[in-house]
Amino acid sequence: MRTTLFALATIAQLALLVTADPEPYKIPLYRRSSGGGIVTASGKALDNGVLAGTIQIGTPPQEFTVAFDTSSGYSWVRGSRCKSANCLDRCTYYARRSSTSQPTGKKFSVKYGSECVDTEIYLDTVDFAGLKVQNMPFGGAYRMTGFADGFDGYLGLGPSINFNNRTSSKLTLGHFSKRDDTLSSSAFVANAYQQDAGVGSSQFGMYTTDNGAGFSQDGTSTTDTSLPSTTDSTTTTNTTSTTVAAAATSSTTATTDSGVASGGFGFTKRQTTQDVAGYLVIGGIDTTAIEGTMTYLSLAQQQGEQQQSWSVCLKHAKIGHPLPFADSGLLATISTSSPLILVPHAAAFQHTYGGKYDSATNTFHIPCSEIRYLPPLSLTLGEEKITVQLPAAYWTQKIDDKTCQVLLGQSPDHGWVLGAPFTNALYTTFDADNARIGLAIKKGNTNKDLTLSE
């Protein structure tokens, strides 16, 4: 009897091992200022806060540094036909050098506010941190306008674009139309899950390790406080995560004065030795990095030919008191690729609090001494009516000893874009299977004025 019970217990344990979901991938990410160090609020006004990683495309692999884009599910890098000025100094995808490349003969365009890219669609193998997706649709850019330096393209982490049953070929921050032939879905994480590449779900999240607010309300620098360090394999109450370490190699330690630096698995292109600035978690949630539980917001329902995006309903917005751009019924797109919070009628901030508009950066400049007087940005989001209170220290940054930058810019349309100042303040997770976005306060948060409440 004892032998029988032992055998049954062994079989049960083996069954659990077989059926258990794979551990979430926890991939370290990096960023840096023009001086080569980790980006802080005192760094120069580059695309601060935008995290990037290294991917490989093709056979043999071609390496690229990409910014993570949650506004769309379309990935692209510079193609060999891209000769415009904005294409220069970026790594190039050569389709003819890859034995697994398949040109589709189709084109696709994406507009991100003032930036635009025109691409040719290819199918090829895309590898990120050991997660390999075969025959993934992505773009080889043949024209780029308005993009900052420091990266070669975008890795699309938005909801998958359905290339089929469409009638036009433009995408604007998640608003899409065209495709009359059959191509697989485009989003990297969804593809990795569907192809059984080693992730247990299509859910993914991002968080930065810096828990300071950048600089204090009087405009002076604050000390960065990082999340507790984790080991390569971390077991928690609700989930287990595997950290994919970034391995430095002597042949890939070139440096550059770029606004973002690569991270990911096994490569340090455009990266000097530096601390981890954040993590991309694929296939679940890193519960060791959050306070309490995750708060979820349902994705907004979008009509007609609009492609589903990471957008939620914006119920109310204010900075001290309601402002004219706080219109009801607006959508707010959660975008990790935007360095700003974009709002309609951004001039309302200037009318209320002063400052000088800088058209080159689409931001406002104010004396650093006035930051202490700025109220928090308060946003009520989703049908759940969750309120996020974001102190001014998260959406302002220091340019020099006297001048600070307000990271609120003019939206190209009537919607909001909640970029890096918002997403980097919180742990943000994206759950396509359940059509929702999760927000949580990061563990070790040092600014108690940052709140998340119902």
QUINOR-V439224 format. One record per backbone hydrogen bond with DSSP energy under -1.0 kcal/mol. NH is the residue of the N-H (numbers start at 1). CO is the residue of the C=O. Records with the same first field share a line. If there is no record, write none. Layout:
BEGIN
NH = CO, CO
END
This chain:
BEGIN
5 = 1
6 = 2
7 = 3
8 = 4
9 = 5
10 = 6
11 = 7
12 = 8
13 = 9
14 = 10
15 = 11
16 = 12
17 = 13
18 = 14
19 = 15
20 = 16
24 = 240
25 = 282
26 = 242
27 = 280
28 = 244
29 = 278
30 = 52
33 = 37
36 = 33
43 = 40
46 = 44
48 = 46
50 = 47
52 = 30
53 = 66
54 = 263
55 = 64
56 = 127
57 = 62
58 = 125
62 = 57
64 = 55
66 = 53
67 = 153
68 = 51
69 = 155
76 = 154
77 = 139
78 = 152
79 = 141
80 = 93
82 = 79
87 = 84
88 = 85
93 = 78
97 = 94
98 = 95
99 = 59
101 = 98
102 = 123
104 = 121
108 = 119
109 = 169
110 = 117
111 = 171
112 = 115
115 = 112
116 = 145
117 = 110
118 = 143
119 = 108
120 = 140
121 = 106
122 = 138
123 = 102
124 = 136
126 = 133
127 = 56
128 = 131
131 = 128
133 = 126
136 = 124
138 = 122
139 = 75
140 = 120
141 = 77
142 = 118
143 = 118
145 = 116
152 = 65
154 = 76
155 = 67
157 = 69
158 = 72
166 = 179
170 = 177
172 = 175
173 = 111
175 = 172
177 = 170
188 = 156
191 = 187
192 = 188
193 = 189
194 = 190
195 = 191
196 = 193
197 = 192
204 = 430
205 = 281
206 = 428
207 = 279
209 = 277
211 = 225
215 = 213
216 = 220
219 = 216
222 = 214
234 = 241
236 = 239
241 = 234
242 = 24
243 = 232
244 = 26
252 = 249
258 = 256
264 = 28
271 = 268
277 = 29
278 = 29
279 = 207
280 = 27
281 = 205
282 = 25
283 = 203
287 = 285
289 = 286
291 = 441
295 = 439
297 = 437
299 = 435
300 = 311
306 = 303
311 = 309
312 = 332
314 = 330
315 = 380
316 = 380
318 = 378
319 = 321
321 = 319
326 = 323
327 = 325
332 = 312
333 = 416
334 = 310
335 = 418
341 = 407
342 = 417
343 = 409
348 = 345
349 = 346
351 = 347
352 = 348
353 = 349
354 = 350
356 = 365
358 = 363
362 = 358
363 = 358
364 = 406
365 = 356
366 = 404
368 = 402
370 = 367
371 = 368
373 = 370
374 = 371
377 = 390
378 = 318
379 = 388
380 = 316
381 = 386
382 = 313
385 = 382
386 = 381
387 = 453
388 = 379
389 = 451
390 = 377
394 = 391
397 = 405
399 = 403
400 = 403
404 = 366
405 = 397
406 = 364
407 = 395
408 = 406
409 = 341
411 = 343
416 = 331
417 = 342
418 = 333
419 = 417
420 = 338
422 = 419
423 = 419
424 = 420
427 = 440
428 = 206
429 = 438
430 = 204
431 = 436
436 = 431
437 = 297
438 = 429
439 = 295
440 = 427
443 = 289
445 = 442
446 = 211
450 = 447
451 = 389
453 = 387
END
